[in-house]
Amino acid sequence: MDLKEVMAINLRRARHDKKLTQEELAERAGLSARYVGAIERATVSASVTVLGHIADALGMEPGDLLRKPN
């Protein structure tokens, strides 16, 4: 599993845990909903800056989005 896939899985799980739609998360992070969807599908790689914005919007540490799920 590559890092894009790890981030996709963790992002989707964290977003669902917070009961946020992709649109709501995108608005909080200052991103487009289409881009958030592409990250969740692992079709694009998020920059470290975007990773930070998403983590802030979810109230979590950026590293948590990059940890391999058990």
N, CA, C and O of each residue as an XYZ file, in Angstrom:
280
protein
N       0.864     -1.167      0.000
C       0.000      0.000      0.000
C       0.912      1.231      0.000
O       1.803      1.353      0.841
N       0.681      2.140     -0.951
C       1.519      3.342     -0.983
C       0.924      4.438     -0.100
O      -0.192      4.311      0.405
N       1.679      5.499      0.074
C       1.290      6.568      0.999
C      -0.009      7.256      0.586
O      -0.787      7.677      1.442
N      -0.249      7.374     -0.731
C      -1.519      7.965     -1.191
C      -2.702      7.145     -0.698
O      -3.709      7.696     -0.253
N      -2.572      5.813     -0.780
C      -3.655      4.934     -0.341
C      -3.845      4.986      1.166
O      -4.975      4.974      1.655
N      -2.738      5.043      1.904
C      -2.809      5.149      3.365
C      -3.545      6.430      3.743
O      -4.446      6.413      4.582
N      -3.156      7.540      3.120
C      -3.804      8.808      3.429
C      -5.281      8.772      3.043
O      -6.128      9.293      3.768
N      -5.585      8.164      1.912
C      -6.980      8.078      1.462
C      -7.838      7.341      2.482
O      -8.922      7.800      2.839
N      -7.354      6.209      2.943
C      -8.105      5.408      3.923
C      -8.285      6.183      5.222
O      -9.390      6.255      5.761
N      -7.198      6.761      5.721
C      -7.268      7.494      6.995
C      -8.126      8.749      6.882
O      -8.859      9.085      7.812
N      -8.038      9.438      5.758
C      -8.834     10.642      5.566
C     -10.321     10.308      5.544
O     -11.122     10.957      6.216
N     -10.678      9.303      4.776
C     -12.091      8.910      4.684
C     -12.623      8.496      6.050
O     -13.729      8.876      6.436
N     -11.827      7.714      6.780
C     -12.251      7.251      8.110
C     -12.422      8.431      9.076
O     -13.413      8.508      9.801
N     -11.454      9.343      9.077
C     -11.519     10.505      9.976
C     -12.701     11.401      9.617
O     -13.389     11.913     10.501
N     -12.933     11.589      8.324
C     -14.053     12.439      7.892
C     -15.381     11.815      8.312
O     -16.275     12.511      8.794
N     -15.504     10.512      8.129
C     -16.742      9.832      8.541
C     -16.921      9.885     10.055
O     -18.033     10.085     10.542
N     -15.826      9.706     10.805
C     -15.902      9.779     12.268
C     -16.406     11.139     12.736
O     -17.120     11.230     13.734
N     -16.031     12.209     12.005
C     -16.470     13.568     12.345
C     -17.826     13.901     11.730
O     -18.363     14.992     11.925
N     -18.377     12.924     10.972
C     -19.682     13.091     10.318
C     -19.700     14.309      9.382
O     -20.647     15.095      9.369
N     -18.622     14.433      8.605
C     -18.505     15.524      7.644
C     -18.646     14.984      6.230
O     -18.213     13.871      5.933
N     -19.254     15.778      5.367
C     -19.264     15.449      3.951
C     -17.948     15.933      3.346
O     -17.215     16.706      3.962
N     -17.667     15.472      2.149
C     -16.476     15.970      1.461
C     -16.569     17.484      1.265
O     -15.569     18.194      1.369
N     -17.758     17.961      0.984
C     -17.962     19.395      0.774
C     -17.679     20.193      2.049
O     -17.043     21.246      2.001
N     -18.152     19.687      3.182
C     -17.920     20.368      4.455
C     -16.435     20.385      4.811
O     -15.910     21.409      5.249
N     -15.768     19.262      4.623
C     -14.344     19.207      4.897
C     -13.584     20.146      3.967
O     -12.690     20.872      4.401
N     -13.940     20.126      2.710
C     -13.270     20.993      1.739
C     -13.406     22.456      2.126
O     -12.438     23.214      2.050
N     -14.590     22.853      2.535
C     -14.812     24.243      2.938
C     -13.954     24.596      4.150
O     -13.338     25.661      4.185
N     -13.910     23.714      5.134
C     -13.102     23.969      6.337
C     -11.611     24.050      6.016
O     -10.874     24.809      6.645
N     -11.174     23.263      5.033
C      -9.751     23.200      4.685
C      -9.355     24.197      3.605
O      -8.172     24.339      3.297
N     -10.338     24.891      3.024
C     -10.039     25.842      1.961
C      -9.677     25.165      0.651
O      -8.852     25.670     -0.111
N     -10.299     24.015      0.389
C     -10.030     23.243     -0.815
C     -11.324     23.017     -1.580
O     -12.407     23.322     -1.080
N     -11.217     22.491     -2.777
C     -12.421     22.135     -3.517
C     -12.862     20.731     -3.109
O     -12.038     19.886     -2.760
N     -14.152     20.501     -3.157
C     -14.690     19.181     -2.825
C     -14.174     18.146     -3.817
O     -13.940     16.995     -3.447
N     -13.997     18.537     -5.055
C     -13.483     17.623     -6.077
C     -12.064     17.156     -5.712
O     -11.724     15.987     -5.889
N     -11.245     18.086     -5.202
C      -9.874     17.744     -4.807
C      -9.873     16.811     -3.599
O      -9.109     15.846     -3.563
N     -10.713     17.087     -2.622
C     -10.823     16.202     -1.456
C     -11.242     14.807     -1.910
O     -10.706     13.811     -1.426
N     -12.186     14.728     -2.825
C     -12.617     13.428     -3.352
C     -11.487     12.696     -4.054
O     -11.350     11.480     -3.915
N     -10.681     13.427     -4.806
C      -9.554     12.814     -5.513
C      -8.511     12.290     -4.525
O      -7.907     11.242     -4.753
N      -8.303     13.014     -3.438
C      -7.373     12.542     -2.403
C      -7.923     11.263     -1.771
O      -7.176     10.309     -1.552
N      -9.216     11.237     -1.478
C      -9.834     10.050     -0.871
C      -9.823      8.852     -1.807
O      -9.836      7.712     -1.343
N      -9.801      9.083     -3.108
C      -9.728      7.984     -4.078
C      -8.281      7.614     -4.396
O      -8.025      6.676     -5.150
N      -7.340      8.355     -3.818
C      -5.900      8.133     -4.032
C      -5.507      8.326     -5.488
O      -4.586      7.673     -5.980
N      -6.208      9.227     -6.181
C      -5.848      9.520     -7.575
C      -4.896     10.699     -7.676
O      -4.290     10.920     -8.725
N      -4.758     11.458     -6.593
C      -3.785     12.553     -6.542
C      -3.014     12.465     -5.229
O      -3.483     11.891     -4.245
N      -1.831     13.045     -5.242
C      -1.020     13.133     -4.025
C      -1.189     14.520     -3.432
O      -1.032     15.518     -4.135
N      -1.501     14.593     -2.171
C      -1.643     15.881     -1.497
C      -0.263     16.386     -1.090
O       0.581     15.611     -0.640
N      -0.041     17.670     -1.248
C       1.210     18.265     -0.782
C       1.206     18.305      0.749
O       0.169     18.101      1.380
N       2.365     18.566      1.330
C       2.419     18.654      2.789
C       1.595     19.839      3.283
O       1.040     19.796      4.381
N       1.513     20.889      2.481
C       0.693     22.044      2.854
C      -0.779     21.652      2.908
O      -1.481     21.995      3.860
N      -1.241     20.942      1.898
C      -2.635     20.484      1.866
C      -2.884     19.495      2.993
O      -3.933     19.540      3.635
N      -1.937     18.606      3.238
C      -2.048     17.665      4.353
C      -2.273     18.418      5.662
O      -3.113     18.024      6.470
N      -1.522     19.500      5.870
C      -1.686     20.311      7.072
C      -3.047     20.963      7.154
O      -3.651     21.001      8.226
N      -3.548     21.482      6.029
C      -4.871     22.116      6.024
C      -5.972     21.104      6.360
O      -6.891     21.397      7.124
N      -5.860     19.929      5.781
C      -6.859     18.889      6.032
C      -6.810     18.442      7.494
O      -7.846     18.304      8.144
N      -5.608     18.219      8.000
C      -5.470     17.796      9.403
C      -6.041     18.852     10.339
O      -6.747     18.518     11.290
N      -5.743     20.127     10.080
C      -6.304     21.202     10.908
C      -7.827     21.190     10.856
O      -8.492     21.344     11.880
N      -8.373     21.008      9.659
C      -9.832     21.000      9.501
C     -10.472     19.837     10.248
O     -11.623     19.926     10.676
N      -9.724     18.745     10.403
C     -10.240     17.571     11.107
C      -9.870     17.578     12.594
O     -10.321     16.717     13.350
N      -9.050     18.547     13.012
C      -8.639     18.622     14.411
C      -7.702     17.500     14.804
O      -7.798     16.962     15.907
N      -6.794     17.144     13.905
C      -5.867     16.054     14.183
C      -4.468     16.416     13.715
O      -4.273     17.428     13.042
N      -3.501     15.594     14.070
C      -2.123     15.807     13.650
C      -1.934     15.278     12.232
O      -2.490     14.234     11.888
N      -1.159     15.980     11.401
C      -0.936     15.512     10.028
C      -0.379     14.085      9.961
O      -0.753     13.313      9.078
N       0.499     13.744     10.879
C       1.076     12.406     10.880
C       0.057     11.298     11.052
O       0.266     10.174     10.598
N      -1.052     11.622     11.713
C      -2.101     10.620     11.906
C      -2.722     10.193     10.578
O      -3.214      9.072     10.448
N      -2.696     11.090      9.599
C      -3.255     10.756      8.281
C      -2.310      9.880      7.472
O      -2.703      9.325      6.446
N      -1.058      9.752      7.930
C      -0.064      8.998      7.165
C       0.322      7.674      7.819
O       1.167      6.948      7.295
N      -0.287      7.357      8.955
C       0.019      6.087      9.630
C      -0.731      4.943      8.974
O      -1.925      5.043      8.692
N      -0.013      3.856      8.734
C      -0.658      2.694      8.127
C      -1.698      2.132      9.075
O      -1.429      1.954     10.263
N      -2.904      1.848      8.547
C      -3.946      1.268      9.402
C      -3.580     -0.160      9.805
O      -2.904     -0.871      9.061
N      -4.026     -0.565     10.969
C      -3.716     -1.916     11.469
C      -4.562     -2.960     10.788
O      -4.434     -4.148     11.085
